[in-house]
C-alpha cells in the first residue's frame, strides 16, 4: 500500500545527528521559556511500537515487516491538529547487522513520512503518505492515527542475501517531526514535553 | 638615547562592522522566518542558533571589556575614568532610545496581531463553513438517494453480470466510481471513470463499522488536487446470489463550482483557525525575535561604546602616561599620531614639546659636561702647580684648595671647605700670621698684593711668599680672592747656606793665606831684633810679636772651624742604633770633673735610624758641650739627654732631647739660634748649633730650640726611625713628606 523509500547506509547515521542544532536551540529557547510555565507544562503524548513482525519475503532476498505504532496525541498536539495545523510523523525502520565488538552496521534504512490534517468542511482527517503521495480520509481521529502509525508489508532488502552466521536485528521507531510545524509553534515544541513525541528504538533479532 | 614610541593596539573597525552587517542580515532573515515564510521557515532554527551564538559572543566581549575596564579602574590606570565615563555615556545614549523603540514595538506587535482577529470575521467564516456544509449536505442526500436506487437495481442483477451492471449504473448516474465489496471488504467488482485507476478507493474501517451497525454511510472526501467527492456506502443484498450481503460504494464528484467554493471556504477557514491558534505562539516568537534584536543591538551598542571609548580615550591615556613620564624626567616618549583631528594636533604638539625638551636637556648635559671637563682640567692644573692655591669667596669661605696648599700648610681642608678661612685657626693656631695677612689685604681692598709670612708649625718655621688677587664676579659687590703662596723656607735657607759657604771660602782664601806670612814675619822680627834690643824695647817687641802670633793662630783656628762648617758633607748613611752612639759619646763625659750631672734617659727599645755615626757623634758632642757650657757655674747644674720613639702624622720618629737648667736662650737669639755666629756664650766659635742643624738636615730631620718653662734650654731633634717590615728589611719612609722643613718651593 505504502511505497517504501530505501536508503542503504553504512555505517549508521544516528537520527539525532542529522539535526544537531536542535539541542542548542532547545537550550536557548528553554532559557527564554523558563518564565512562561503555561507554555512549558503540559500533558505529554506518546508513540509506541505496539506490535511488529517480520517474515521472510517471497521471493527473496529480504524481509517483509508489518507493524503498528500506537500514537497518543497530547492535548496540545490535538488542539493544534483541530485548528488546522498539519502534523508530520516519521517512522524509521532499520535492518542492522550486529557486531560483537564493532558498531552495528545499518544495512537497510527506510523512512516513512506521514502527515495528518483536519479537513473542516468534510469533518474528516486527511492522512497523506508523503513518500507515496497518496491520501486517505478518516472520520475518526483514532482511525486516522492508526493509519499514520501503520506499517504494512515493508520490504527490507539491499538486494543482497544475508550473510550466513551473522546476527541481524530489525529496529524501528517513530517521532513527531517538530521541524515541519509552523515556526511559532516550533519554538514551543522545542522545549515543551507536550510536543516531545519520540518512541524508543523497538529492536528484535531476526530469526532465520 | 633610545626613543621608545608607545604602541597601542587599537582594534580595527572593519571586523566589527562586518559582524554587525552579518547580524543585521541574520536578524532580517529571522524576522522573515518568523512570518512563517516558506523560504526561511526551514532556516529558522539555524538563524535562531546563529543569533544565539552572536549573543553569546557579544556578551562575552562585553563582559571581557567590563572586566578589563574594572581592572584598569581599580589600578587607577590613566584614562580608566575617562573610558568609564564615555562608556556610560554611550551606553545610556544607546539604551534609552532602543528601549523606547522596543517598548512601543512590543505594544504595536501585540495590538497588531490582536487586530487580525475579529469576532465578526470569525463568525462569518463559521457561518460560511456551516453554509457550505449545508449546501453540500443537500448534494450528499441526493447522492445517498441515488446510490440507494442503484443498490436496489443491483440487488436484482445476476452475480455474473455485476461488473457490467456497475458500469451501466455508473454511466447512467454520472458517478465517477462504483465498487462492490463483499463482507470481508474485498472488491467484487468496480467501475471507474478514470481508466488509469484500476484499484477502487477502499472504505475505511470506520465507514465499514457504520454499515455493520445497519446504517448507510454518506460523506465527503477531499481527494488530492482533484477536489471533493461524495462517498456513499449502502449494503446490497443480491437476491439471485443466495441473498449474500455486499456493500456498494459510489463516488460522485462534487460539481466544480461547488468544489471551488467549498475549497475557498475550507482554505480561508483553516487559515483563520490556524492563525487564531497561532496567535499566542506568534506573539511569543515575534517578541522573542524582537527581544533578540534588542539584546543584540544593545550588546553591540555597548561593545561599540567600549570600542569607541577606548579609541577615544587611548590617545588621552597615552598623553597622560607620557606626561607622567615627562614629569619624571623621561623625555624619550613619543606618541603615535592616530588622527588628524584636534587630538592628533595635541599629540603632535606633545611630541614636539618632548623633542625640544630632550634636545634642551641634552644641550644642558653637554654644557655641564664641558664645565665639568674644564673644572677637572683646572683642578689638574692646580694640582700640578708647585705653588699652593687657595680660593676664597666674598665671605672668606674656602672654595678651593690645591694639593700643594694642603701639603704646605699641613692641613687637610676637607672639613673646612665652604667655611670661613679663620675657622682653621681653631686647630691650627700657628697659621694666624697667614690668615691675618689675607684678612688685612682683604680689608684694604687691593686688587693684588704680595707679602712674605712666617709661620711656626709642625713643619718648623715656614716662610710663605703669598700673592693675592681679588676675584671680581659679575654683578657682585664683594669679591672673593685667590691666594697663591710658595713655601720659600728651604729657598731662603739654601740662599743663606750658600752665602755662608761663600764667606767661608773667601775667608779661607783671603784671610787664611796672608796669616802664615804675617806669622812668619812676626817671628822673624822677633828672632832678628829681640836679642839686639834694649831690655825695655825687647820686652815690648816680645809682647807685640807674641800677640801677633797668638792672634794669627786664633784666626787660623777660627778660619779652619768656619771652613769645616761650610765644607760640603761627605756622609755615609747606614742603619745604626742612636742610643748606642749616645751611650758611647756620653761615656767620655762621665769622668768630667765639672760639677755637672749628666742625666741619660734613653728609650728602652733601640733607636734605629739611618745615619752617619761620625756626624752624629759630632752632633752629640756639640750639643753636650753646648749644654755643659751653658750650665757652667750654675748650682745643681745638670744636662739631660733623652730619646724616645714617637709617632706623629702616621710617621715614626726618634726624638732626641738635650736640655739643661742654665739660663736658656735669650729672646733675641731664640729665632736665629741655629745661624752661624749666634751664641749666648762669651766664648765660642758660634758655629756649634749651626753645625748641629746642618747635620740634622743632612739626616732629613728637624731641630727646634726652645726654652723650658722651668728655666734652661731644650734642643729637640726628630729623626725618622727605621722600622722592620714583614720581610725583615728595614724600610725608611721617604723623607720630606711630613718631616722636611720645606719641600719644593719655587
Interface residues (C-beta under 8 A of the other chain):
Chain A: X19 X21 X22 X24 X25 X28 X29 X32 X36 X39 X79 X80 X83 X84 X85 X118 X119 X120 X121 X122 X123 X124 X126 X135 X136 X137 X138 X139 X140 X143 X147 X179 X182 X183 X184 X185 X186 X187 X188 X190
Chain B: X33 X34 X36 X41 X42 X44 X45 X46 X48 X49 X52 X129 X132 X133 X136 X202 X204 X205 X206 X207 X219 X220 X221 X222 X223 X224 X228 X262 X265 X266 X269 X270 X271 X273 X274 X276 X277 X278 X280 X281 X282 X284 X285 X288 X291
